[in-house]
């Protein structure tokens, strides 16, 4: 089984940091658990990343951007990434509980 190196881009690192900070403000004990789980999920894209579906806006772009959802109910995360020859580049991570109704998760923050 092929393994890919998982590389978080700076925007994804910022997204993860903001999500974890927001979670800590809500419930510090749960934040540690959820943030650790989020990092596990991100790193799990090292195997079979091409099984994930394409992101809706990807058909308008030249790069193949894929999406992966994790979590339950209001604690869902969406990860956007692209697959290279030997690596997976995590582009953005959007924590849905943090979004305001109508907010674009890809808008500059």
BALOBA-1460 file (C-alpha; in Angstrom, 3 decimals):
// residues 109
<rec num="1" residu="x" x="0.000" y="0.000" z="0.000"/>
<rec num="2" residu="x" x="1.372" y="3.364" z="-1.035"/>
<rec num="3" residu="x" x="1.807" y="6.017" z="1.629"/>
<rec num="4" residu="x" x="1.802" y="9.745" z="0.916"/>
<rec num="5" residu="x" x="3.512" y="12.479" z="2.907"/>
<rec num="6" residu="x" x="0.829" y="14.768" z="4.363"/>
<rec num="7" residu="x" x="1.850" y="18.426" z="4.151"/>
<rec num="8" residu="x" x="-0.303" y="21.180" z="5.663"/>
<rec num="9" residu="x" x="-0.133" y="24.455" z="3.808"/>
<rec num="10" residu="x" x="0.087" y="27.696" z="5.856"/>
<rec num="11" residu="x" x="-3.616" y="28.485" z="5.300"/>
<rec num="12" residu="x" x="-4.583" y="25.046" z="6.630"/>
<rec num="13" residu="x" x="-2.326" y="25.501" z="9.645"/>
<rec num="14" residu="x" x="-4.061" y="28.827" z="10.370"/>
<rec num="15" residu="x" x="-7.482" y="27.178" z="9.956"/>
<rec num="16" residu="x" x="-6.579" y="24.400" z="12.380"/>
<rec num="17" residu="x" x="-5.170" y="26.862" z="14.914"/>
<rec num="18" residu="x" x="-8.261" y="29.064" z="14.768"/>
<rec num="19" residu="x" x="-10.593" y="26.075" z="15.083"/>
<rec num="20" residu="x" x="-8.699" y="24.782" z="18.123"/>
<rec num="21" residu="x" x="-8.658" y="28.226" z="19.737"/>
<rec num="22" residu="x" x="-12.397" y="28.596" z="19.164"/>
<rec num="23" residu="x" x="-13.044" y="25.124" z="20.583"/>
<rec num="24" residu="x" x="-10.972" y="25.925" z="23.680"/>
<rec num="25" residu="x" x="-13.105" y="29.025" z="24.293"/>
<rec num="26" residu="x" x="-16.247" y="26.844" z="24.163"/>
<rec num="27" residu="x" x="-15.078" y="23.820" z="26.175"/>
<rec num="28" residu="x" x="-11.408" y="23.418" z="27.008"/>
<rec num="29" residu="x" x="-11.633" y="19.716" z="27.925"/>
<rec num="30" residu="x" x="-13.449" y="18.800" z="24.719"/>
<rec num="31" residu="x" x="-11.137" y="21.009" z="22.643"/>
<rec num="32" residu="x" x="-8.101" y="18.854" z="23.331"/>
<rec num="33" residu="x" x="-9.988" y="15.709" z="22.346"/>
<rec num="34" residu="x" x="-11.500" y="17.209" z="19.185"/>
<rec num="35" residu="x" x="-8.273" y="18.876" z="18.038"/>
<rec num="36" residu="x" x="-6.312" y="15.663" z="18.508"/>
<rec num="37" residu="x" x="-8.958" y="13.789" z="16.522"/>
<rec num="38" residu="x" x="-8.820" y="16.419" z="13.778"/>
<rec num="39" residu="x" x="-5.046" y="16.013" z="13.484"/>
<rec num="40" residu="x" x="-5.417" y="12.211" z="13.360"/>
<rec num="41" residu="x" x="-7.921" y="12.527" z="10.529"/>
<rec num="42" residu="x" x="-5.686" y="14.890" z="8.581"/>
<rec num="43" residu="x" x="-2.711" y="12.574" z="8.917"/>
<rec num="44" residu="x" x="-4.871" y="9.596" z="7.896"/>
<rec num="45" residu="x" x="-4.987" y="10.979" z="4.353"/>
<rec num="46" residu="x" x="-1.580" y="9.374" z="3.909"/>
<rec num="47" residu="x" x="-3.348" y="6.291" z="2.539"/>
<rec num="48" residu="x" x="-5.899" y="6.183" z="-0.276"/>
<rec num="49" residu="x" x="-6.406" y="9.955" z="-0.593"/>
<rec num="50" residu="x" x="-7.815" y="9.549" z="-4.096"/>
<rec num="51" residu="x" x="-10.860" y="7.758" z="-2.685"/>
<rec num="52" residu="x" x="-12.148" y="11.147" z="-1.529"/>
<rec num="53" residu="x" x="-14.492" y="12.970" z="-3.879"/>
<rec num="54" residu="x" x="-13.692" y="16.180" z="-5.713"/>
<rec num="55" residu="x" x="-14.666" y="19.491" z="-4.149"/>
<rec num="56" residu="x" x="-17.581" y="21.155" z="-6.021"/>
<rec num="57" residu="x" x="-15.550" y="24.171" z="-7.168"/>
<rec num="58" residu="x" x="-12.758" y="21.884" z="-8.351"/>
<rec num="59" residu="x" x="-14.336" y="21.389" z="-11.766"/>
<rec num="60" residu="x" x="-13.631" y="25.072" z="-12.504"/>
<rec num="61" residu="x" x="-9.997" y="24.839" z="-11.504"/>
<rec num="62" residu="x" x="-7.012" y="23.331" z="-13.230"/>
<rec num="63" residu="x" x="-5.940" y="21.392" z="-10.132"/>
<rec num="64" residu="x" x="-7.869" y="18.438" z="-8.748"/>
<rec num="65" residu="x" x="-8.969" y="19.529" z="-5.291"/>
<rec num="66" residu="x" x="-10.582" y="16.885" z="-3.121"/>
<rec num="67" residu="x" x="-12.687" y="17.109" z="0.024"/>
<rec num="68" residu="x" x="-13.023" y="15.000" z="3.139"/>
<rec num="69" residu="x" x="-15.546" y="15.390" z="5.939"/>
<rec num="70" residu="x" x="-15.097" y="14.200" z="9.504"/>
<rec num="71" residu="x" x="-16.945" y="14.678" z="12.755"/>
<rec num="72" residu="x" x="-20.576" y="14.573" z="13.763"/>
<rec num="73" residu="x" x="-23.469" y="17.026" z="13.755"/>
<rec num="74" residu="x" x="-22.320" y="20.589" z="14.432"/>
<rec num="75" residu="x" x="-18.724" y="19.432" z="14.998"/>
<rec num="76" residu="x" x="-18.032" y="18.612" z="11.386"/>
<rec num="77" residu="x" x="-14.847" y="19.545" z="9.607"/>
<rec num="78" residu="x" x="-14.232" y="19.779" z="5.899"/>
<rec num="79" residu="x" x="-10.722" y="19.377" z="4.658"/>
<rec num="80" residu="x" x="-9.708" y="20.463" z="1.155"/>
<rec num="81" residu="x" x="-6.559" y="18.954" z="-0.283"/>
<rec num="82" residu="x" x="-4.766" y="18.057" z="-3.483"/>
<rec num="83" residu="x" x="-2.886" y="14.870" z="-4.202"/>
<rec num="84" residu="x" x="0.596" y="14.988" z="-5.684"/>
<rec num="85" residu="x" x="2.785" y="12.122" z="-6.845"/>
<rec num="86" residu="x" x="4.054" y="11.287" z="-3.348"/>
<rec num="87" residu="x" x="2.342" y="13.833" z="-1.133"/>
<rec num="88" residu="x" x="-1.016" y="15.191" z="-0.026"/>
<rec num="89" residu="x" x="-1.192" y="18.972" z="0.362"/>
<rec num="90" residu="x" x="-3.837" y="20.076" z="2.868"/>
<rec num="91" residu="x" x="-5.124" y="23.428" z="1.634"/>
<rec num="92" residu="x" x="-7.925" y="24.397" z="4.050"/>
<rec num="93" residu="x" x="-9.731" y="23.004" z="7.057"/>
<rec num="94" residu="x" x="-13.163" y="24.395" z="7.855"/>
<rec num="95" residu="x" x="-14.738" y="23.686" z="11.243"/>
<rec num="96" residu="x" x="-18.491" y="23.976" z="10.683"/>
<rec num="97" residu="x" x="-19.551" y="24.801" z="14.249"/>
<rec num="98" residu="x" x="-17.502" y="27.975" z="13.945"/>
<rec num="99" residu="x" x="-19.269" y="29.233" z="10.807"/>
<rec num="100" residu="x" x="-21.908" y="31.928" z="10.866"/>
<rec num="101" residu="x" x="-24.972" y="31.201" z="8.697"/>
<rec num="102" residu="x" x="-24.199" y="32.309" z="5.139"/>
<rec num="103" residu="x" x="-20.455" y="32.688" z="5.718"/>
<rec num="104" residu="x" x="-18.204" y="31.468" z="2.925"/>
<rec num="105" residu="x" x="-15.814" y="28.929" z="4.486"/>
<rec num="106" residu="x" x="-13.158" y="29.773" z="1.884"/>
<rec num="107" residu="x" x="-13.363" y="33.534" z="2.265"/>
<rec num="108" residu="x" x="-10.223" y="35.258" z="3.493"/>
<rec num="109" residu="x" x="-10.205" y="35.385" z="7.269"/>
